[in-house]
Amino acid sequence: MIYPLPAVLVSCGDSPENYNLITIAWTGTLCTDPPVCYISVRPERYSYTLIKRTGEYVINLTTAEMARAVDFCGIKSGRDVNKWAITRLTPGQAKTVCAPIVMESPVNIECRVIEIKELGCHHAFISEVTNIRVTDKLLDSNTGQFRLTDANLLAYVHGDYRFIGKKINKFGYSVQKKQKRSR
């Protein structure tokens, strides 16, 4: 009942012949220093075997424009179809792992598995973040600041895809001192 969840595409495989995509909602940050994240995957999934064998994958954040591809990659198995070809997503070269990045994704998080935790129906791949790529359009041209809120990111809420909406305020605003007005 912890919603919304990110709807991400995890790319895996170590050669174009076995590249695959899987839609994941069970993912998140575990630690910032050092950067550690996780994805949870059912052992019967095709991607599970690829990730377990290579020890690497990429978390690709998704946008509302990618929703159809995200849904398709969560329904169809890479054992049966080439998800890259059908969705027309573009595999790109990662910097630190063998798995490809999704070029249409605004943020790609390259990961190397450090532990697999068997939790029941899902196993958690606990991983170190080895590289993050952000598309140029999300970087402010003047300051270089990252504008993730401009990405129109996709979320998963009780069986529905939604995009993350309007900003309310920033962290710490509830205790921020009011600025004095200039005369």
N, CA, C and O atoms as a DFTB+ gen file, in Angstrom:
732 C
 N C O
     1  1       0.803      -1.205       0.000
     2  2       0.000       0.000       0.000
     3  2       0.847       1.270       0.000
     4  3       0.335       2.357       0.268
     5  1       2.125       1.138      -0.297
     6  2       2.983       2.318      -0.395
     7  2       2.991       2.760      -1.856
     8  3       3.714       2.202      -2.681
     9  1       2.181       3.763      -2.162
    10  2       2.054       4.248      -3.537
    11  2       2.244       5.749      -3.563
    12  3       2.049       6.380      -2.524
    13  1       2.614       6.373      -4.684
    14  2       2.896       5.760      -5.972
    15  2       4.264       5.097      -5.989
    16  3       5.112       5.350      -5.133
    17  1       4.453       4.250      -6.980
    18  2       5.726       3.579      -7.211
    19  2       6.290       4.055      -8.543
    20  3       5.530       4.418      -9.441
    21  1       7.601       4.058      -8.680
    22  2       8.141       4.384      -9.999
    23  2       7.827       3.245     -10.966
    24  3       7.827       2.080     -10.568
    25  1       7.567       3.563     -12.200
    26  2       7.433       2.550     -13.251
    27  2       8.677       2.702     -14.110
    28  3       8.754       3.597     -14.952
    29  1       9.650       1.827     -13.895
    30  2      10.925       1.936     -14.609
    31  2      11.092       0.765     -15.570
    32  3      10.463      -0.282     -15.419
    33  1      11.943       0.965     -16.546
    34  2      12.376      -0.126     -17.407
    35  2      13.774      -0.513     -16.966
    36  3      14.671       0.328     -16.914
    37  1      13.958      -1.773     -16.652
    38  2      15.286      -2.278     -16.320
    39  2      15.806      -2.992     -17.552
    40  3      15.171      -3.910     -18.072
    41  1      16.965      -2.557     -18.011
    42  2      17.594      -3.202     -19.160
    43  2      18.708      -4.109     -18.652
    44  3      19.401      -3.792     -17.686
    45  1      18.860      -5.244     -19.328
    46  2      19.850      -6.227     -18.889
    47  2      20.354      -7.018     -20.084
    48  3      19.862      -6.865     -21.202
    49  1      21.331      -7.858     -19.833
    50  2      21.974      -8.650     -20.871
    51  2      23.387      -8.149     -21.106
    52  3      23.740      -7.039     -20.708
    53  1      24.194      -8.983     -21.758
    54  2      25.583      -8.583     -21.987
    55  2      25.990      -8.578     -23.454
    56  3      27.162      -8.371     -23.771
    57  1      25.026      -8.805     -24.358
    58  2      25.288      -8.689     -25.787
    59  2      23.954      -8.408     -26.479
    60  3      22.900      -8.761     -25.951
    61  1      23.987      -7.782     -27.647
    62  2      22.738      -7.456     -28.349
    63  2      21.815      -8.658     -28.556
    64  3      20.598      -8.491     -28.634
    65  1      22.366      -9.846     -28.644
    66  2      21.557     -11.054     -28.845
    67  2      20.686     -11.375     -27.635
    68  3      19.640     -12.008     -27.784
    69  1      21.095     -10.952     -26.439
    70  2      20.281     -11.271     -25.260
    71  2      19.834     -10.033     -24.477
    72  3      19.367     -10.159     -23.345
    73  1      19.969      -8.848     -25.059
    74  2      19.458      -7.649     -24.385
    75  2      17.972      -7.824     -24.117
    76  3      17.241      -8.353     -24.955
    77  1      17.531      -7.380     -22.951
    78  2      16.113      -7.474     -22.605
    79  2      15.702      -6.275     -21.774
    80  3      16.532      -5.559     -21.215
    81  1      14.399      -6.079     -21.713
    82  2      13.782      -5.031     -20.905
    83  2      12.714      -5.662     -20.028
    84  3      11.987      -6.550     -20.474
    85  1      12.617      -5.214     -18.793
    86  2      11.557      -5.656     -17.893
    87  2      11.031      -4.427     -17.154
    88  3      11.803      -3.574     -16.716
    89  1       9.726      -4.351     -17.025
    90  2       9.116      -3.269     -16.265
    91  2       9.140      -3.634     -14.787
    92  3       8.757      -4.738     -14.400
    93  1       9.592      -2.695     -13.975
    94  2       9.727      -2.919     -12.530
    95  2       9.087      -1.756     -11.782
    96  3       9.305      -0.594     -12.124
    97  1       8.304      -2.070     -10.769
    98  2       7.785      -1.040      -9.865
    99  2       8.425      -1.176      -8.479
   100  3       8.470      -0.209      -7.719
   101  1       8.917      -2.372      -8.151
   102  2       9.583      -2.579      -6.862
   103  2      11.045      -2.181      -7.010
   104  3      11.900      -3.021      -7.291
   105  1      11.326      -0.898      -6.818
   106  2      12.679      -0.372      -6.935
   107  2      12.817       0.865      -6.057
   108  3      11.826       1.520      -5.733
   109  1      14.026       1.174      -5.682
   110  2      14.228       2.380      -4.886
   111  2      15.652       2.539      -4.402
   112  3      16.529       1.726      -4.695
   113  1      15.856       3.597      -3.660
   114  2      17.153       3.932      -3.078
   115  2      17.260       3.291      -1.700
   116  3      16.316       3.335      -0.911
   117  1      18.404       2.702      -1.417
   118  2      18.662       2.149      -0.089
   119  2      19.649       3.012       0.691
   120  3      19.576       3.085       1.917
   121  1      20.566       3.663      -0.011
   122  2      21.598       4.466       0.642
   123  2      22.132       5.481      -0.363
   124  3      22.189       5.213      -1.563
   125  1      22.527       6.666       0.151
   126  2      23.095       7.667      -0.745
   127  2      24.623       7.726      -0.695
   128  3      25.254       8.176      -1.651
   129  1      25.222       7.278       0.407
   130  2      26.673       7.338       0.521
   131  2      27.188       6.074       1.204
   132  3      27.219       6.013       2.433
   133  1      27.590       5.073       0.438
   134  2      27.695       5.046      -1.017
   135  2      26.321       4.847      -1.660
   136  3      25.397       4.366      -1.004
   137  1      26.179       5.212      -2.931
   138  2      24.882       5.055      -3.585
   139  2      24.533       3.581      -3.812
   140  3      25.233       2.863      -4.526
   141  1      23.435       3.151      -3.186
   142  2      22.974       1.767      -3.289
   143  2      21.476       1.791      -3.572
   144  3      20.732       2.552      -2.953
   145  1      21.041       0.957      -4.506
   146  2      19.617       0.868      -4.836
   147  2      19.243      -0.606      -4.941
   148  3      20.069      -1.488      -4.704
   149  1      17.986      -0.860      -5.299
   150  2      17.542      -2.233      -5.448
   151  2      16.454      -2.323      -6.515
   152  3      15.787      -1.340      -6.837
   153  1      16.299      -3.516      -7.046
   154  2      15.121      -3.898      -7.813
   155  2      14.700      -5.264      -7.285
   156  3      15.546      -6.058      -6.874
   157  1      13.410      -5.540      -7.292
   158  2      12.918      -6.857      -6.901
   159  2      12.300      -7.527      -8.111
   160  3      11.465      -6.943      -8.802
   161  1      12.723      -8.771      -8.364
   162  2      12.309      -9.504      -9.563
   163  2      11.906     -10.918      -9.160
   164  3      12.532     -11.529      -8.293
   165  1      10.865     -11.426      -9.789
   166  2      10.471     -12.820      -9.576
   167  2      11.493     -13.738     -10.264
   168  3      11.889     -13.470     -11.398
   169  1      11.923     -14.812      -9.594
   170  2      12.938     -15.702     -10.167
   171  2      12.531     -16.351     -11.501
   172  3      13.400     -16.717     -12.291
   173  1      11.240     -16.496     -11.758
   174  2      10.820     -17.128     -13.016
   175  2      10.903     -16.180     -14.219
   176  3      10.732     -16.624     -15.354
   177  1      11.158     -14.908     -13.998
   178  2      11.255     -13.951     -15.103
   179  2      12.545     -14.182     -15.894
   180  3      13.585     -14.528     -15.333
   181  1      12.452     -13.986     -17.188
   182  2      13.605     -14.130     -18.089
   183  2      14.753     -13.208     -17.657
   184  3      15.914     -13.617     -17.654
   185  1      14.428     -11.980     -17.299
   186  2      15.459     -11.006     -16.908
   187  2      16.186     -11.409     -15.633
   188  3      17.355     -11.070     -15.452
   189  1      15.505     -12.130     -14.749
   190  2      16.124     -12.554     -13.497
   191  2      17.414     -13.344     -13.783
   192  3      18.462     -13.077     -13.194
   193  1      17.315     -14.303     -14.685
   194  2      18.472     -15.137     -15.027
   195  2      19.599     -14.305     -15.631
   196  3      20.769     -14.513     -15.311
   197  1      19.244     -13.355     -16.511
   198  2      20.261     -12.498     -17.134
   199  2      20.973     -11.644     -16.084
   200  3      22.200     -11.538     -16.087
   201  1      20.203     -11.044     -15.196
   202  2      20.804     -10.181     -14.171
   203  2      21.644     -10.998     -13.192
   204  3      22.735     -10.580     -12.804
   205  1      21.138     -12.153     -12.798
   206  2      21.891     -12.999     -11.870
   207  2      23.219     -13.457     -12.498
   208  3      24.248     -13.497     -11.823
   209  1      23.185     -13.802     -13.794
   210  2      24.398     -14.271     -14.476
   211  2      25.419     -13.153     -14.669
   212  3      26.607     -13.351     -14.413
   213  1      24.966     -11.977     -15.119
   214  2      25.911     -10.889     -15.412
   215  2      26.237     -10.044     -14.187
   216  3      27.315      -9.454     -14.107
   217  1      25.308      -9.982     -13.230
   218  2      25.508      -9.146     -12.053
   219  2      25.379      -7.661     -12.347
   220  3      25.851      -6.830     -11.571
   221  1      24.733      -7.317     -13.481
   222  2      24.620      -5.919     -13.878
   223  2      23.271      -5.645     -14.531
   224  3      22.650      -6.539     -15.107
   225  1      22.833      -4.402     -14.432
   226  2      21.604      -3.959     -15.088
   227  2      21.567      -2.439     -15.057
   228  3      22.406      -1.802     -14.420
   229  1      20.588      -1.860     -15.752
   230  2      20.397      -0.415     -15.767
   231  2      18.943      -0.120     -15.426
   232  3      18.030      -0.701     -16.014
   233  1      18.729       0.791     -14.467
   234  2      17.394       1.298     -14.170
   235  2      17.195       2.524     -15.050
   236  3      17.941       3.497     -14.947
   237  1      16.186       2.474     -15.917
   238  2      15.891       3.568     -16.837
   239  2      14.576       4.213     -16.408
   240  3      13.521       3.585     -16.495
   241  1      14.634       5.455     -15.949
   242  2      13.404       6.145     -15.570
   243  2      12.562       6.359     -16.829
   244  3      13.100       6.537     -17.922
   245  1      11.248       6.340     -16.665
   246  2      10.362       6.421     -17.825
   247  2       9.468       7.654     -17.738
   248  3       9.248       8.218     -16.667
   249  1       8.965       8.048     -18.896
   250  2       8.113       9.228     -19.008
   251  2       6.724       8.816     -19.484
   252  3       6.507       7.688     -19.927
   253  1       5.797       9.750     -19.380
   254  2       4.436       9.495     -19.855
   255  2       4.443       9.101     -21.335
   256  3       3.623       8.289     -21.762
   257  1       5.354       9.665     -22.110
   258  2       5.458       9.331     -23.537
   259  2       5.901       7.885     -23.759
   260  3       5.669       7.327     -24.831
   261  1       6.520       7.287     -22.779
   262  2       7.007       5.909     -22.896
   263  2       6.027       4.885     -22.310
   264  3       6.339       3.695     -22.270
   265  1       4.856       5.326     -21.858
   266  2       3.924       4.463     -21.118
   267  2       3.545       3.197     -21.881
   268  3       3.498       2.121     -21.283
   269  1       3.277       3.291     -23.162
   270  2       2.880       2.104     -23.945
   271  2       4.001       1.061     -23.943
   272  3       3.745      -0.129     -23.758
   273  1       5.232       1.506     -24.146
   274  2       6.379       0.587     -24.139
   275  2       6.572      -0.015     -22.747
   276  3       6.876      -1.201     -22.619
   277  1       6.397       0.798     -21.712
   278  2       6.550       0.313     -20.333
   279  2       5.522      -0.783     -20.059
   280  3       5.859      -1.830     -19.506
   281  1       4.284      -0.545     -20.442
   282  2       3.236      -1.540     -20.236
   283  2       3.556      -2.825     -21.006
   284  3       3.462      -3.921     -20.454
   285  1       3.929      -2.689     -22.269
   286  2       4.246      -3.856     -23.102
   287  2       5.371      -4.684     -22.478
   288  3       5.288      -5.911     -22.427
   289  1       6.413      -4.018     -22.009
   290  2       7.567      -4.727     -21.435
   291  2       7.239      -5.398     -20.109
   292  3       7.989      -6.260     -19.650
   293  1       6.131      -5.013     -19.492
   294  2       5.688      -5.662     -18.266
   295  2       4.740      -6.829     -18.524
   296  3       4.468      -7.623     -17.624
   297  1       4.241      -6.933     -19.750
   298  2       3.272      -7.977     -20.108
   299  2       3.937      -9.124     -20.862
   300  3       3.667     -10.292     -20.582
   301  1       4.798      -8.798     -21.812
   302  2       5.424      -9.800     -22.677
   303  2       6.771     -10.244     -22.125
   304  3       7.459      -9.486     -21.441
   305  1       7.133     -11.477     -22.431
   306  2       8.410     -12.022     -21.976
   307  2       9.466     -11.920     -23.065
   308  3       9.193     -12.140     -24.245
   309  1      10.671     -11.583     -22.643
   310  2      11.812     -11.555     -23.552
   311  2      12.194     -12.938     -24.065
   312  3      12.975     -13.048     -25.010
   313  1      11.661     -13.986     -23.463
   314  2      11.868     -15.333     -23.995
   315  2      11.160     -15.501     -25.338
   316  3      11.590     -16.273     -26.195
   317  1      10.045     -14.746     -25.503
   318  2       9.177     -14.927     -26.665
   319  2       9.299     -13.840     -27.718
   320  3       9.079     -14.106     -28.900
   321  1       9.645     -12.617     -27.318
   322  2       9.678     -11.497     -28.260
   323  2      10.898     -10.614     -28.010
   324  3      11.463     -10.603     -26.917
   325  1      11.286      -9.882     -29.036
   326  2      12.341      -8.880     -28.910
   327  2      11.662      -7.564     -28.547
   328  3      11.132      -6.874     -29.418
   329  1      11.678      -7.222     -27.275
   330  2      10.979      -6.032     -26.795
   331  2      11.567      -4.750     -27.374
   332  3      10.839      -3.786     -27.612
   333  1      12.860      -4.733     -27.599
   334  2      13.503      -3.551     -28.180
   335  2      12.916      -3.266     -29.562
   336  3      12.556      -2.129     -29.867
   337  1      12.822      -4.294     -30.386
   338  2      12.323      -4.116     -31.756
   339  2      10.854      -3.709     -31.763
   340  3      10.464      -2.797     -32.492
   341  1      10.045      -4.378     -30.960
   342  2       8.604      -4.116     -30.972
   343  2       8.283      -2.729     -30.421
   344  3       7.420      -2.041     -30.966
   345  1       8.953      -2.308     -29.361
   346  2       8.672      -0.997     -28.755
   347  2       9.405       0.143     -29.463
   348  3       9.107       1.319     -29.251
   349  1      10.358      -0.226     -30.297
   350  2      11.195       0.750     -31.012
   351  2      12.023       1.615     -30.070
   352  3      12.351       2.759     -30.384
   353  1      12.354       1.051     -28.910
   354  2      13.275       1.722     -28.009
   355  2      14.692       1.443     -28.489
   356  3      14.944       0.439     -29.155
   357  1      15.611       2.333     -28.147
   358  2      16.969       2.263     -28.656
   359  2      17.952       1.868     -27.561
   360  3      18.098       2.588     -26.573
   361  1      18.639       0.712     -27.729
   362  2      19.689       0.378     -26.755
   363  2      20.924       1.243     -27.009
   364  3      21.340       1.441     -28.150
   365  1      21.492       1.748     -25.929
   366  2      22.703       2.549     -26.033
   367  2      23.804       1.960     -25.168
   368  3      23.549       1.105     -24.319
   369  1      25.003       2.413     -25.384
   370  2      26.175       1.933     -24.654
   371  2      26.230       2.537     -23.255
   372  3      26.257       3.758     -23.104
   373  1      26.246       1.693     -22.244
   374  2      26.455       2.158     -20.870
   375  2      27.943       2.425     -20.676
   376  3      28.773       1.932     -21.441
   377  1      28.277       3.204     -19.655
   378  2      29.691       3.513     -19.399
   379  2      30.383       2.483     -18.526
   380  3      31.571       2.220     -18.714
   381  1      29.648       1.877     -17.550
   382  2      30.328       1.038     -16.560
   383  2      29.806      -0.385     -16.473
   384  3      30.382      -1.204     -15.757
   385  1      28.725      -0.701     -17.188
   386  2      28.164      -2.048     -17.144
   387  2      27.933      -2.554     -18.561
   388  3      27.919      -1.776     -19.514
   389  1      27.753      -3.854     -18.689
   390  2      27.546      -4.456     -20.004
   391  2      26.115      -4.302     -20.497
   392  3      25.878      -4.342     -21.705
   393  1      25.165      -4.128     -19.603
   394  2      23.763      -3.956     -19.989
   395  2      23.599      -2.634     -20.729
   396  3      24.315      -1.676     -20.440
   397  1      22.664      -2.564     -21.683
   398  2      22.456      -1.319     -22.426
   399  2      21.620      -0.318     -21.635
   400  3      20.902      -0.688     -20.706
   401  1      21.721       0.949     -22.015
   402  2      20.814       1.964     -21.499
   403  2      19.687       2.121     -22.517
   404  3      19.839       1.749     -23.681
   405  1      18.554       2.674     -22.077
   406  2      17.463       3.018     -22.981
   407  2      17.652       4.488     -23.349
   408  3      17.516       5.368     -22.499
   409  1      17.963       4.748     -24.605
   410  2      18.288       6.105     -25.036
   411  2      17.120       7.077     -24.864
   412  3      17.348       8.268     -24.651
   413  1      15.889       6.607     -24.949
   414  2      14.720       7.467     -24.800
   415  2      14.438       7.848     -23.344
   416  3      13.623       8.731     -23.077
   417  1      15.106       7.190     -22.419
   418  2      14.920       7.454     -21.000
   419  2      15.649       8.729     -20.599
   420  3      16.776       8.952     -21.040
   421  1      15.026       9.580     -19.762
   422  2      15.704      10.807     -19.343
   423  2      16.834      10.581     -18.336
   424  3      17.746      11.400     -18.223
   425  1      16.767       9.463     -17.607
   426  2      17.795       9.151     -16.606
   427  2      18.076       7.654     -16.650
   428  3      17.154       6.840     -16.593
   429  1      19.355       7.296     -16.751
   430  2      19.793       5.895     -16.752
   431  2      20.722       5.700     -15.566
   432  3      21.692       6.439     -15.396
   433  1      20.416       4.690     -14.739
   434  2      21.199       4.429     -13.531
   435  2      21.855       3.057     -13.687
   436  3      21.181       2.028     -13.625
   437  1      23.152       3.052     -13.888
   438  2      23.900       1.813     -14.092
   439  2      24.199       1.176     -12.741
   440  3      24.640       1.846     -11.807
   441  1      23.950      -0.141     -12.654
   442  2      24.025      -0.836     -11.364
   443  2      24.811      -2.135     -11.454
   444  3      24.757      -2.844     -12.459
   445  1      25.544      -2.435     -10.382
   446  2      26.262      -3.687     -10.241
   447  2      25.792      -4.362      -8.959
   448  3      25.843      -3.766      -7.883
   449  1      25.338      -5.602      -9.074
   450  2      24.758      -6.345      -7.953
   451  2      25.825      -6.635      -6.900
   452  3      26.922      -7.097      -7.212
   453  1      25.471      -6.349      -5.632
   454  2      26.367      -6.690      -4.528
   455  2      25.772      -7.774      -3.638
   456  3      26.490      -8.422      -2.877
   457  1      24.459      -7.969      -3.734
   458  2      23.808      -9.016      -2.939
   459  2      22.435      -9.325      -3.530
   460  3      21.745      -8.438      -4.033
   461  1      22.058     -10.593      -3.459
   462  2      20.709     -10.998      -3.838
   463  2      20.032     -11.507      -2.570
   464  3      20.493     -12.455      -1.935
   465  1      18.942     -10.863      -2.225
   466  2      18.206     -11.212      -1.002
   467  2      16.908     -11.907      -1.409
   468  3      16.039     -11.295      -2.030
   469  1      16.780     -13.194      -1.054
   470  2      15.577     -13.955      -1.374
   471  2      14.498     -13.602      -0.353
   472  3      14.628     -13.922       0.828
   473  1      13.437     -12.944      -0.808
   474  2      12.421     -12.418       0.095
   475  2      11.106     -13.178       0.048
   476  3      10.217     -12.896       0.851
   477  1      10.951     -14.109      -0.841
   478  2       9.678     -14.798      -1.065
   479  2       9.441     -14.855      -2.556
   480  3      10.281     -15.361      -3.300
   481  1       8.299     -14.338      -3.010
   482  2       7.998     -14.401      -4.447
   483  2       8.931     -13.524      -5.276
   484  3       9.078     -13.754      -6.477
   485  1       9.557     -12.536      -4.668
   486  2      10.527     -11.680      -5.349
   487  2      11.884     -11.800      -4.645
   488  3      11.970     -12.025      -3.438
   489  1      12.926     -11.642      -5.445
   490  2      14.277     -11.558      -4.897
   491  2      14.772     -10.145      -5.152
   492  3      14.599      -9.614      -6.249
   493  1      15.388      -9.533      -4.147
   494  2      15.910      -8.175      -4.279
   495  2      17.365      -8.228      -4.724
   496  3      18.203      -8.875      -4.097
   497  1      17.643      -7.535      -5.817
   498  2      19.013      -7.343      -6.282
   499  2      19.485      -6.022      -5.670
   500  3      19.129      -4.946      -6.152
   501  1      20.277      -6.110      -4.620
   502  2      20.826      -4.933      -3.959
   503  2      22.105      -4.579      -4.702
   504  3      22.980      -5.427      -4.884
   505  1      22.211      -3.335      -5.128
   506  2      23.253      -2.987      -6.096
   507  2      23.902      -1.645      -5.822
   508  3      23.272      -0.718      -5.314
   509  1      25.190      -1.563      -6.176
   510  2      25.881      -0.282      -6.125
   511  2      25.588       0.457      -7.428
   512  3      25.530      -0.147      -8.499
   513  1      25.407       1.753      -7.321
   514  2      25.229       2.596      -8.503
   515  2      26.621       2.943      -9.007
   516  3      27.435       3.509      -8.277
   517  1      26.887       2.597     -10.266
   518  2      28.223       2.820     -10.818
   519  2      28.293       4.023     -11.757
   520  3      29.375       4.546     -12.022
   521  1      27.133       4.462     -12.259
   522  2      27.094       5.638     -13.136
   523  2      25.651       6.084     -13.301
   524  3      24.725       5.274     -13.259
   525  1      25.476       7.388     -13.489
   526  2      24.159       7.944     -13.798
   527  2      24.314       8.859     -14.999
   528  3      25.193       9.719     -15.029
   529  1      23.451       8.665     -15.992
   530  2      23.418       9.513     -17.182
   531  2      22.086      10.254     -17.183
   532  3      21.029       9.651     -16.999
   533  1      22.147      11.568     -17.393
   534  2      20.952      12.406     -17.457
   535  2      20.933      13.101     -18.814
   536  3      21.941      13.652     -19.258
   537  1      19.767      13.066     -19.467
   538  2      19.652      13.729     -20.764
   539  2      19.887      15.232     -20.614
   540  3      19.504      15.825     -19.605
   541  1      20.505      15.835     -21.602
   542  2      20.856      17.252     -21.558
   543  2      19.648      18.160     -21.341
   544  3      19.770      19.206     -20.703
   545  1      18.482      17.772     -21.865
   546  2      17.309      18.652     -21.747
   547  2      16.825      18.811     -20.300
   548  3      16.003      19.683     -20.017
   549  1      17.325      17.979     -19.389
   550  2      16.966      18.115     -17.974
   551  2      18.024      18.865     -17.166
   552  3      17.924      18.977     -15.944
   553  1      19.025      19.369     -17.857
   554  2      20.060      20.152     -17.180
   555  2      19.881      21.617     -17.553
   556  3      19.836      21.960     -18.735
   557  1      19.780      22.472     -16.557
   558  2      19.621      23.896     -16.808
   559  2      20.852      24.408     -17.543
   560  3      21.977      24.194     -17.091
   561  1      20.651      25.076     -18.659
   562  2      21.779      25.521     -19.480
   563  2      22.630      26.581     -18.797
   564  3      23.807      26.727     -19.127
   565  1      22.057      27.326     -17.846
   566  2      22.824      28.361     -17.142
   567  2      23.548      27.825     -15.917
   568  3      24.719      28.136     -15.697
   569  1      22.854      27.023     -15.122
   570  2      23.423      26.583     -13.844
   571  2      23.946      25.151     -13.873
   572  3      24.739      24.763     -13.015
   573  1      23.500      24.354     -14.870
   574  2      23.857      22.932     -14.899
   575  2      23.051      22.122     -13.910
   576  3      23.289      20.925     -13.752
   577  1      22.088      22.761     -13.234
   578  2      21.271      22.090     -12.226
   579  2      20.330      21.074     -12.883
   580  3      19.805      21.300     -13.973
   581  1      20.138      19.975     -12.200
   582  2      19.288      18.876     -12.644
   583  2      17.826      19.231     -12.374
   584  3      17.471      19.567     -11.244
   585  1      16.976      19.162     -13.400
   586  2      15.552      19.493     -13.272
   587  2      14.699      18.245     -13.500
   588  3      14.021      18.134     -14.522
   589  1      14.729      17.332     -12.577
   590  2      13.994      16.073     -12.700
   591  2      12.487      16.308     -12.811
   592  3      11.787      15.548     -13.481
   593  1      11.992      17.350     -12.160
   594  2      10.547      17.623     -12.198
   595  2      10.064      17.961     -13.604
   596  3       8.861      17.910     -13.860
   597  1      10.958      18.302     -14.514
   598  2      10.574      18.604     -15.897
   599  2      10.499      17.353     -16.771
   600  3      10.191      17.452     -17.958
   601  1      10.776      16.183     -16.205
   602  2      10.873      14.952     -16.995
   603  2       9.537      14.288     -17.303
   604  3       9.481      13.400     -18.154
   605  1       8.454      14.698     -16.630
   606  2       7.147      14.078     -16.855
   607  2       7.211      12.573     -16.562
   608  3       6.760      11.751     -17.359
   609  1       7.781      12.235     -15.400
   610  2       8.043      10.842     -15.052
   611  2       6.771      10.035     -14.832
   612  3       5.754      10.552     -14.369
   613  1       6.857       8.765     -15.173
   614  2       5.754       7.834     -15.062
   615  2       5.776       7.176     -13.687
   616  3       6.838       6.852     -13.155
   617  1       4.588       6.987     -13.122
   618  2       4.437       6.296     -11.843
   619  2       3.357       5.227     -11.997
   620  3       2.557       5.262     -12.933
   621  1       3.349       4.284     -11.067
   622  2       2.380       3.190     -11.068
   623  2       1.585       3.280      -9.772
   624  3       2.158       3.293      -8.683
   625  1       0.251       3.343      -9.897
   626  2      -0.613       3.491      -8.727
   627  2      -1.784       2.521      -8.856
   628  3      -2.668       2.729      -9.687
   629  1      -1.798       1.474      -8.051
   630  2      -2.918       0.518      -8.013
   631  2      -3.387       0.083      -9.397
   632  3      -4.583       0.130      -9.685
   633  1      -2.468      -0.336     -10.250
   634  2      -2.831      -0.840     -11.573
   635  2      -2.951       0.222     -12.647
   636  3      -3.254      -0.105     -13.794
   637  1      -2.724       1.479     -12.313
   638  2      -2.801       2.562     -13.294
   639  2      -1.440       3.221     -13.453
   640  3      -0.659       3.314     -12.506
   641  1      -1.173       3.681     -14.683
   642  2       0.011       4.500     -14.937
   643  2      -0.412       5.960     -14.819
   644  3      -1.448       6.367     -15.346
   645  1       0.402       6.734     -14.124
   646  2       0.144       8.162     -13.972
   647  2       1.471       8.886     -14.095
   648  3       2.530       8.290     -13.900
   649  1       1.415      10.156     -14.414
   650  2       2.662      10.903     -14.408
   651  2       2.720      11.748     -13.149
   652  3       1.691      12.112     -12.578
   653  1       3.930      12.053     -12.727
   654  2       4.137      12.814     -11.498
   655  2       3.795      14.271     -11.796
   656  3       4.283      14.852     -12.765
   657  1       2.954      14.845     -10.953
   658  2       2.366      16.146     -11.237
   659  2       3.102      17.357     -10.727
   660  3       4.328      17.377     -10.611
   661  1       2.319      18.355     -10.430
   662  2       2.768      19.695     -10.100
   663  2       3.560      19.755      -8.788
   664  3       3.237      19.073      -7.814
   665  1       4.586      20.574      -8.791
   666  2       5.393      20.804      -7.585
   667  2       4.568      21.584      -6.563
   668  3       3.890      22.552      -6.908
   669  1       4.631      21.155      -5.311
   670  2       3.942      21.845      -4.221
   671  2       4.896      22.835      -3.555
   672  3       4.559      24.003      -3.363
   673  1       6.079      22.361      -3.208
   674  2       7.109      23.195      -2.606
   675  2       8.377      22.367      -2.494
   676  3       8.418      21.241      -2.991
   677  1       9.406      22.893      -1.856
   678  2      10.682      22.192      -1.730
   679  2      10.855      21.623      -0.332
   680  3      10.154      22.020       0.599
   681  1      11.799      20.686      -0.186
   682  2      12.119      20.098       1.104
   683  2      12.561      21.192       2.070
   684  3      13.398      22.028       1.728
   685  1      11.999      21.184       3.269
   686  2      12.365      22.132       4.307
   687  2      11.544      23.412       4.319
   688  3      11.773      24.280       5.162
   689  1      10.593      23.547       3.402
   690  2       9.826      24.793       3.339
   691  2       8.990      25.039       4.589
   692  3       8.681      26.188       4.907
   693  1       8.618      23.973       5.305
   694  2       7.762      24.139       6.488
   695  2       8.474      24.828       7.640
   696  3       7.819      25.364       8.534
   697  1       9.790      24.826       7.638
   698  2      10.542      25.453       8.724
   699  2      11.438      26.598       8.242
   700  3      12.190      27.190       9.016
   701  1      11.337      26.886       6.968
   702  2      12.178      27.932       6.394
   703  2      11.778      29.300       6.945
   704  3      10.594      29.617       7.059
   705  1      12.791      30.103       7.284
   706  2      12.522      31.453       7.775
   707  2      12.045      32.317       6.622
   708  3      12.536      32.225       5.497
   709  1      11.081      33.150       6.939
   710  2      10.541      34.046       5.914
   711  2      11.560      35.115       5.598
   712  3      12.237      35.630       6.489
   713  1      11.664      35.443       4.336
   714  2      12.589      36.491       3.879
   715  2      12.004      37.850       4.222
   716  3      10.802      38.082       4.092
   717  1      12.881      38.741       4.664
   718  2      12.430      40.104       4.936
   719  2      12.275      40.833       3.607
   720  3      13.078      40.677       2.687
   721  1      11.222      41.627       3.539
   722  2      10.977      42.409       2.322
   723  2      11.875      43.617       2.293
   724  3      12.111      44.258       3.318
   725  1      12.374      43.925       1.119
   726  2      13.192      45.124       0.950
   727  2      12.280      46.334       0.793
   728  3      11.187      46.235       0.235
   729  1      12.737      47.460       1.286
   730  2      11.921      48.675       1.156
   731  2      12.341      49.469      -0.011
   732  3      11.768      50.525      -0.278
